[in-house]
Amino acid sequence: MTIADESNSLLLIIDIQEKLAAALEKDTVVQKAAKLVNAARILNIPVIVSEQYPKGLGHTVSAVGKNLPDNTLFFEKSCFSLVKEDGFLEKLKSYGKKQIIICGIETHICVHQTAADLIDAGFDVIVVKDACASRNKYEFKQGIEAMQANGATISCLEILLFEWLKTSKHPKFKEVQSLIK
């Protein structure tokens, strides 16, 4: 099992876009992803956001996008696995982070395929389960199980935030903790 390390993490938000989110019971995934983004901004953790065919599916929902760090990298994609997009893996490696924290839509397609390719590329993948979604509960469950079987650590928002903080003496503890109160 991998414990998240603030200094070695990068947050990867997969396709939490307007039309995809509208097809889901979106409140939980959008709220949790927004809190992840806020925590990453507070802790200076780099963020990459992918958008699957934004001309047709829209852009990242505003609740997630409005608090992204200024240096967030957006990556438009047509491949289900972001790793298969030209230039992505090289850009990801340039951050020098070993742990990729991943969440998004749809769990059993784009999140799963991206996680599998990241693991194959040698990264530690931590999936934030409560910030992921699929249209169908069975497919969601299968996607989570497949990622775990492939070697991803399955986590949730609160576990991840407190792993990043490590201690109540962390200088940003109160600010991050306020995201979940």
CORURSUL-V974325 format. One record per residue. RES is the residue in one letter. SS is DSSP state (H for helix, E for strand, L for the rest). PSI is psi in whole degrees, 0 to 359 (NA if undefined). OMEGA is omega in whole degrees, 0 to 359 (NA if undefined). Layout:
# CORURSUL-V974325
RES:SS:PSI:OMEGA
RES:SS:PSI:OMEGA
This chain:
# CORURSUL-V974325
M:L:140:181
T:L:130:174
I:L:131:182
A:L:139:179
D:L:116:183
E:H:318:185
S:H:348:184
N:H:16:185
S:E:151:170
L:E:135:180
L:E:127:180
L:E:115:181
I:E:119:185
I:E:111:164
D:L:42:174
I:L:76:189
Q:E:162:187
E:H:304:184
K:H:327:177
L:H:315:181
A:H:326:181
A:H:338:181
A:L:1:186
L:L:170:163
E:L:85:197
K:H:344:189
D:H:313:183
T:H:308:184
V:H:318:181
V:H:315:180
Q:H:315:181
K:H:317:178
A:H:322:177
A:H:320:177
K:H:322:176
L:H:315:179
V:H:315:179
N:H:316:179
A:H:317:179
A:H:318:178
R:H:314:181
I:H:320:185
L:H:5:181
N:L:40:176
I:L:128:182
P:E:150:182
V:E:136:171
I:E:135:180
V:E:129:175
S:E:151:175
E:E:119:179
Q:E:117:177
Y:L:67:185
P:H:336:178
K:H:326:181
G:H:328:186
L:H:358:180
G:L:179:181
H:L:178:179
T:E:136:182
V:L:146:187
S:H:326:180
A:H:330:177
V:H:315:186
G:H:333:188
K:L:338:180
N:L:17:178
L:L:144:175
P:L:152:182
D:L:328:184
N:L:17:178
T:L:135:177
L:E:126:174
F:E:137:182
F:E:110:175
E:E:140:183
K:E:158:171
S:L:337:174
C:L:147:177
F:L:320:174
S:L:121:177
L:H:329:182
V:H:334:182
K:H:351:179
E:L:137:180
D:L:128:174
G:L:347:184
F:H:309:185
L:H:320:178
E:H:317:179
K:H:316:179
L:H:314:181
K:H:332:182
S:H:341:177
Y:L:339:179
G:L:27:180
K:L:139:181
K:L:328:184
Q:E:125:177
I:E:117:178
I:E:123:189
I:E:142:174
C:E:166:175
G:E:200:186
I:E:142:342
E:L:140:186
T:H:313:187
H:H:355:180
I:H:273:187
C:H:320:179
V:H:312:180
H:H:310:184
Q:H:322:177
T:H:314:179
A:H:315:180
A:H:315:180
D:H:326:176
L:H:318:178
I:H:315:178
D:H:330:180
A:L:359:175
G:L:9:179
F:L:153:169
D:E:125:183
V:E:128:175
I:E:118:182
V:E:125:177
V:E:93:189
K:E:318:183
D:E:3:173
A:E:24:176
C:E:157:179
A:E:154:170
S:L:161:179
R:L:330:184
N:L:133:182
K:H:323:179
Y:H:314:180
E:H:322:175
F:H:310:181
K:H:316:180
Q:H:321:178
G:H:316:178
I:H:314:180
E:H:320:179
A:H:317:180
M:H:319:179
Q:H:317:179
A:H:329:179
N:L:353:177
G:L:4:177
A:L:147:172
T:E:130:179
I:E:127:184
S:E:191:175
C:L:169:186
L:H:306:185
E:H:319:177
I:H:311:183
L:H:313:182
L:H:317:181
F:H:334:171
E:H:319:177
W:H:318:183
L:H:322:181
K:L:327:186
T:L:152:176
S:L:352:177
K:L:359:177
H:L:135:183
P:L:340:180
K:L:13:185
F:H:305:185
K:H:322:181
E:H:317:178
V:H:316:180
Q:H:325:181
S:L:341:179
L:L:337:184
I:L:3:178
K:L:NA:NA
